[in-house]
Amino acid sequence: MPRREIPLPWRSFLQEVDQSLTAELHFHCIGGFVITQLYGLARQTADVDVIAVASSSPRPPVLELAVKGAPLHKKYGVYFDFVSIVNVPDDYEQRFAEMFPGTLRRIRLLALDPYDLALSKLERNIQRDRDDVKYLARTIPLDLDLLRRRYEAEMRPYLANVARHDLTLKLWMEAISEERQQKRPET
């Protein structure tokens, strides 16, 4: 279940950053933070993976205090990870879900929808990513046809190694389908 209140230590960390800002910032979030806090997966994560920060002004210096190894990370044990290389569907910004709306003055945490979030894990494809996608497939539940269509229309045309990604998505979909078949009650 998505949470309405920001849990500790995230709340203290985000409030301190929020209080230091002079302009509103929109963080485009992916990864474990989104899956745990918005979609309810019970696992630990120490970072907020951010693929973009949108603002009407330049990126504020305070954000450099909130990255791995910086003072706010040392103080709270959590940090922003500004991800520079990730493949996401082309129109992901049209489908954001705001996390913890109204709880911070200047920070808006905007999460990818579950399909875009799953597809953002396609490139790396480590076991944790596969587990996250299976979790989303179970809890949302993901429509596999929509997942495939979004991949084909909004990601595939921009990928360098199409054959690899096609195979990865095919294997994911087979694993999800198998899991769903196993869960069906016998008649």
C-alpha positions in Angstrom: 0.0 0.0 0.0 1.3 3.5 -0.7 2.1 5.6 2.3 0.5 8.9 3.0 3.1 10.1 5.5 6.8 10.1 4.8 8.5 7.6 7.1 11.7 8.3 9.0 14.6 8.9 8.2 13.3 10.0 4.8 11.0 12.6 6.3 13.7 14.4 8.3 16.1 14.2 5.3 13.6 15.6 2.8 12.3 18.3 5.2 15.8 19.6 5.7 16.5 19.8 2.0 13.0 21.3 1.5 13.6 24.0 4.1 16.9 25.0 2.3 15.2 25.5 -1.0 14.1 28.9 -2.4 12.2 27.5 -5.5 10.0 24.5 -6.1 11.8 21.4 -7.4 10.3 18.4 -9.2 12.3 15.2 -8.7 11.7 12.5 -11.3 12.1 9.4 -9.2 12.7 5.7 -10.1 14.1 2.7 -8.3 13.7 1.1 -4.9 12.5 4.2 -3.2 9.5 4.4 -5.5 8.8 0.7 -5.3 9.0 0.6 -1.5 7.3 3.9 -0.7 4.6 4.1 -3.4 4.0 0.5 -4.3 4.6 -1.1 -0.9 7.4 -3.5 -1.5 9.0 -4.4 1.9 12.8 -4.0 1.3 15.4 -1.6 2.4 16.8 1.2 0.2 19.1 4.1 1.2 18.7 6.3 -1.9 16.2 8.1 -4.0 17.2 7.5 -7.6 16.5 10.7 -9.5 16.7 10.8 -13.3 15.8 14.5 -13.6 15.3 17.6 -11.5 12.9 20.1 -13.0 13.0 23.7 -11.8 12.4 27.2 -13.0 15.8 28.1 -11.6 19.3 26.5 -11.7 19.9 23.4 -9.6 20.5 24.6 -6.0 23.8 23.9 -4.3 22.0 22.4 -1.3 21.4 19.2 -3.4 25.2 18.5 -3.3 24.8 18.2 0.5 22.3 15.4 0.0 24.2 13.0 -2.2 26.1 9.8 -1.2 28.9 10.7 1.3 27.8 14.3 1.8 26.7 15.8 5.1 23.0 15.0 4.9 23.8 11.4 3.9 26.0 11.1 6.9 23.4 12.7 9.2 20.4 10.6 8.0 21.8 7.6 6.3 19.8 8.2 3.1 20.7 10.3 0.0 19.8 11.4 -3.5 21.4 9.4 -6.3 21.3 11.5 -9.5 21.2 8.8 -12.1 22.8 10.0 -15.4 22.2 6.9 -17.6 18.9 5.1 -17.6 16.5 4.1 -20.4 12.9 5.1 -19.7 9.8 5.2 -22.0 9.6 8.3 -24.1 6.5 9.9 -22.6 7.0 8.9 -19.0 6.5 12.5 -17.8 2.8 12.3 -18.9 2.1 9.5 -16.3 3.7 10.6 -13.1 2.2 9.9 -9.7 3.1 12.4 -6.9 4.5 10.8 -3.8 3.4 12.2 -0.5 1.5 15.2 -2.0 1.2 18.2 0.2 3.8 17.1 2.7 6.7 19.3 1.6 6.7 22.9 0.6 9.1 23.0 -2.3 9.9 19.4 -3.2 7.7 17.4 -5.4 8.6 13.7 -5.7 7.2 12.5 -9.0 7.3 8.7 -9.5 7.2 6.8 -12.7 4.0 4.8 -13.2 4.4 1.1 -12.6 4.9 0.2 -16.3 7.5 2.9 -16.8 9.2 1.9 -13.6 9.4 -1.7 -14.6 10.8 -0.8 -18.1 13.4 1.5 -16.4 14.9 -1.7 -14.9 15.2 -3.5 -18.3 18.8 -2.3 -19.0 20.4 -3.3 -15.8 18.3 -6.5 -15.3 20.0 -7.7 -12.1 18.1 -10.1 -9.8 16.8 -7.3 -7.6 15.4 -5.6 -10.8 13.7 -8.9 -11.8 12.2 -9.3 -8.3 11.0 -5.7 -8.4 9.2 -6.3 -11.7 7.7 -9.5 -10.5 6.4 -7.7 -7.4 4.9 -4.9 -9.6 3.3 -7.6 -11.8 1.7 -9.2 -8.8 0.5 -6.2 -6.9 -0.6 -3.8 -9.6 -1.1 -6.3 -11.5 0.7 -5.3 -14.6 -1.1 -5.9 -18.0 1.6 -7.6 -20.0 0.2 -6.5 -23.3 0.4 -2.8 -22.2 4.0 -3.4 -20.9 5.0 -4.8 -24.3 3.2 -2.1 -26.3 4.8 0.7 -24.2 8.2 -0.9 -24.6 7.8 -1.2 -28.4 6.4 2.3 -28.9 8.3 4.3 -26.4 11.6 2.6 -25.7 12.6 0.2 -28.4 13.2 2.8 -31.1 15.8 4.5 -28.9 17.8 1.5 -27.7 21.3 0.5 -29.0 21.1 -3.2 -28.3 17.5 -4.0 -29.3 18.0 -7.8 -29.5 19.2 -7.9 -25.9 16.3 -5.8 -24.6 13.7 -7.7 -26.7 15.0 -11.0 -25.1 15.1 -9.6 -21.6 11.5 -8.4 -21.9 10.4 -11.7 -23.4 12.0 -13.6 -20.5 10.4 -11.3 -17.9 7.0 -11.7 -19.5 7.4 -15.5 -19.6 8.4 -15.6 -15.9 5.5 -13.4 -14.9 3.1 -15.6 -16.9 4.5 -18.7 -15.3 4.1 -17.3 -11.9 0.5 -16.3 -12.7 -0.2 -19.8 -14.0 1.1 -21.3 -10.7 -1.1 -19.0 -8.6 -4.3 -19.9 -10.4 -6.5 -22.3 -8.4 -7.1 -25.7 -10.0 -10.7 -26.2 -11.3 
